[in-house]
Amino acid sequence: MHLIIITWKESLRGLLEFYELNRPKLHLFFPFLFLFFILINVVCYWGAMVTAFPELLIGSSFIYYFKIQFPVGILGALFDSLSFFITILIIRKALESSTTMKYIGHLSIDFIIAVLATFWVVFVFSISGWLIQLLQHENVLLAERNAEYTEMVVSAVKQPTENLRNIYFGLIMGISAMIPSCTHIYLSFRSVYQVIIR
């Protein structure tokens, strides 16, 4: 087990060093990172809409869902950019940790960020729809939209089999926030493979 953790740490350190050596200055890097996450969020949005709710993209409702992509992309990128820099900080702290439990504990914070991303997706859709309706001069209260989306989340937790499309939609929209967690899982499994199997 100890050798697996050492191998995992070395892989993570190599990834961090690659990032630090190749990253341009922050004032140049951040706009590209932000635009990258906007693109990821918009692609995920359309992928989720086309595969989960294609019927909503037919007729006059298409214009509404077309407009929604812009605040969804920007607000999603805001969360993802922030979580990216938090992840870098977490990795640095994890690599400095002296025990295996502290190392895994630090990296587990990324899983909490992935869970928070679910709630962020709900907030993003709630505020995005409210903004679009506000621009269309429709009188809709943000509190009403929040209550509607909160009810959808509660319903999905209580009756998952009846809300599979909503759950699937949320998972697709959360892909960008899952990247750090998936990276840690991949590196840990690769370390197991390198130490035990190979």
C-alpha positions as CSV (number, residue, x, y, z in Angstrom):
1,M,0.0,0.0,0.0
2,H,2.8,2.4,0.9
3,L,4.5,1.9,-2.5
4,I,1.2,2.6,-4.3
5,I,0.8,5.9,-2.4
6,I,4.4,6.8,-3.2
7,T,3.8,6.1,-6.9
8,W,0.5,8.0,-6.9
9,K,2.3,11.0,-5.2
10,E,5.1,10.9,-7.9
11,S,2.5,10.9,-10.7
12,L,0.6,13.8,-9.1
13,R,3.8,15.7,-8.5
14,G,4.8,15.2,-12.1
15,L,1.4,16.5,-13.3
16,L,1.7,19.6,-11.0
17,E,5.3,20.3,-12.2
18,F,4.2,20.0,-15.8
19,Y,1.4,22.6,-15.1
20,E,3.7,25.0,-13.3
21,L,6.4,24.8,-15.9
22,N,4.1,25.2,-18.9
23,R,1.5,27.6,-17.5
24,P,1.8,31.1,-18.9
25,K,1.5,34.1,-16.6
26,L,-1.9,34.3,-14.8
27,H,-3.2,37.3,-16.6
28,L,-2.8,35.4,-19.9
29,F,-3.7,32.0,-18.6
30,F,-7.0,32.9,-16.8
31,P,-8.9,34.2,-19.8
32,F,-8.0,31.1,-21.8
33,L,-9.0,28.8,-18.9
34,F,-12.3,30.7,-18.5
35,L,-13.0,30.5,-22.2
36,F,-12.1,26.8,-22.2
37,F,-14.6,26.1,-19.4
38,I,-17.3,28.2,-21.1
39,L,-16.8,26.0,-24.2
40,I,-17.0,22.8,-22.1
41,N,-20.1,23.9,-20.3
42,V,-21.9,24.9,-23.5
43,V,-20.9,21.6,-25.2
44,C,-22.2,19.7,-22.2
45,Y,-25.4,21.8,-22.1
46,W,-26.2,21.0,-25.8
47,G,-25.1,17.3,-25.3
48,A,-27.4,17.0,-22.3
49,M,-30.3,18.9,-24.0
50,V,-30.2,16.9,-27.3
51,T,-29.9,13.5,-25.5
52,A,-32.2,14.1,-22.5
53,F,-34.8,16.6,-23.6
54,P,-34.8,16.7,-27.5
55,E,-38.5,17.6,-27.5
56,L,-37.8,21.0,-25.9
57,L,-35.7,22.0,-28.8
58,I,-38.5,21.8,-31.3
59,G,-40.6,24.9,-32.2
60,S,-40.7,28.2,-30.4
61,S,-39.1,26.9,-27.1
62,F,-35.8,26.4,-29.0
63,I,-35.1,30.2,-28.9
64,Y,-35.4,30.2,-25.1
65,Y,-33.1,27.2,-24.7
66,F,-30.7,28.7,-27.2
67,K,-30.5,31.9,-25.0
68,I,-30.0,29.9,-21.8
69,Q,-26.6,28.5,-23.1
70,F,-24.9,31.9,-22.6
71,P,-25.5,32.4,-18.8
72,V,-25.1,28.7,-18.3
73,G,-21.7,28.7,-20.0
74,I,-20.5,31.8,-18.2
75,L,-21.7,30.9,-14.7
76,G,-20.5,27.3,-15.1
77,A,-17.1,28.5,-16.2
78,L,-16.9,30.8,-13.1
79,F,-17.4,27.8,-10.8
80,D,-15.0,25.6,-12.8
81,S,-12.3,28.2,-13.0
82,L,-12.4,28.8,-9.2
83,S,-12.5,25.0,-8.5
84,F,-9.5,24.6,-10.8
85,F,-7.3,26.9,-8.7
86,I,-8.6,25.4,-5.5
87,T,-7.7,21.9,-6.9
88,I,-4.1,23.2,-7.6
89,L,-3.9,24.4,-4.0
90,I,-5.3,21.1,-2.7
91,I,-2.7,19.1,-4.7
92,R,0.1,21.2,-3.3
93,K,-1.1,20.6,0.3
94,A,-1.6,16.9,-0.4
95,L,1.9,16.5,-1.7
96,E,3.3,18.2,1.4
97,S,1.3,15.9,3.8
98,S,3.3,13.5,5.9
99,T,0.8,10.7,6.3
100,T,-1.3,8.6,3.9
101,M,-4.5,9.6,5.6
102,K,-3.7,13.4,5.3
103,Y,-2.8,12.9,1.6
104,I,-6.0,11.1,0.8
105,G,-8.0,13.5,3.0
106,H,-6.7,16.5,1.0
107,L,-7.5,14.9,-2.3
108,S,-11.0,13.9,-1.0
109,I,-11.9,17.6,-0.9
110,D,-12.2,17.5,-4.7
111,F,-15.0,15.0,-4.3
112,I,-16.8,17.6,-2.1
113,I,-16.3,20.2,-4.9
114,A,-17.9,17.7,-7.4
115,V,-20.9,17.4,-5.1
116,L,-21.1,21.2,-4.7
117,A,-21.1,21.4,-8.5
118,T,-24.5,19.6,-8.5
119,F,-26.0,22.4,-6.4
120,W,-24.2,25.0,-8.6
121,V,-25.8,23.5,-11.7
122,V,-29.3,23.9,-10.1
123,F,-28.4,27.5,-9.2
124,V,-27.1,28.2,-12.7
125,F,-30.2,27.0,-14.4
126,S,-32.4,28.8,-11.9
127,I,-30.7,32.1,-12.4
128,S,-30.1,31.7,-16.1
129,G,-33.8,31.1,-16.8
130,W,-34.7,34.0,-14.6
131,L,-32.2,36.3,-16.4
132,I,-33.6,35.3,-19.8
133,Q,-37.2,35.8,-18.8
134,L,-36.2,39.2,-17.2
135,L,-34.7,40.2,-20.6
136,Q,-37.9,39.1,-22.3
137,H,-39.8,41.4,-19.9
138,E,-41.5,38.5,-18.2
139,N,-42.4,39.0,-14.5
140,V,-40.9,35.9,-12.9
141,L,-39.6,35.9,-9.3
142,L,-36.2,34.3,-8.7
143,A,-37.4,32.8,-5.5
144,E,-40.1,30.9,-7.5
145,R,-37.6,29.5,-9.9
146,N,-35.3,28.5,-7.0
147,A,-38.2,26.7,-5.4
148,E,-39.0,24.9,-8.6
149,Y,-35.5,23.7,-9.2
150,T,-35.1,22.7,-5.5
151,E,-38.2,20.6,-5.8
152,M,-36.7,18.9,-8.9
153,V,-33.6,18.0,-6.9
154,V,-35.6,16.7,-3.9
155,S,-37.8,14.7,-6.3
156,A,-34.7,13.2,-8.0
157,V,-33.3,12.1,-4.6
158,K,-36.6,10.7,-3.4
159,Q,-37.6,9.0,-6.6
160,P,-34.5,8.5,-8.8
161,T,-36.1,6.0,-11.2
162,E,-38.8,8.5,-12.1
163,N,-36.3,11.3,-12.6
164,L,-33.7,9.5,-14.7
165,R,-33.6,12.2,-17.4
166,N,-33.1,15.0,-14.9
167,I,-30.3,13.0,-13.1
168,Y,-28.6,12.2,-16.4
169,F,-28.9,15.9,-17.4
170,G,-27.2,16.9,-14.1
171,L,-24.4,14.4,-14.5
172,I,-23.6,15.6,-18.0
173,M,-23.7,19.3,-16.8
174,G,-21.3,18.3,-14.0
175,I,-18.7,16.8,-16.2
176,S,-16.3,19.8,-16.1
177,A,-16.4,19.9,-12.3
178,M,-15.7,16.1,-12.2
179,I,-12.4,16.5,-14.1
180,P,-10.2,16.9,-11.0
181,S,-11.8,13.9,-9.2
182,C,-11.6,11.7,-12.3
183,T,-7.9,12.7,-12.6
184,H,-7.2,11.6,-9.0
185,I,-9.1,8.3,-9.5
186,Y,-7.2,7.6,-12.8
187,L,-3.8,8.3,-11.1
188,S,-4.6,6.1,-8.2
189,F,-5.7,3.2,-10.4
190,R,-2.6,3.7,-12.6
191,S,-0.4,3.5,-9.5
192,V,-2.1,0.2,-8.4
193,Y,-1.5,-1.1,-11.9
194,Q,2.2,0.0,-11.9
195,V,2.9,-1.5,-8.5
196,I,0.8,-4.7,-8.4
197,I,-0.1,-5.8,-11.9
198,R,2.9,-4.7,-14.0
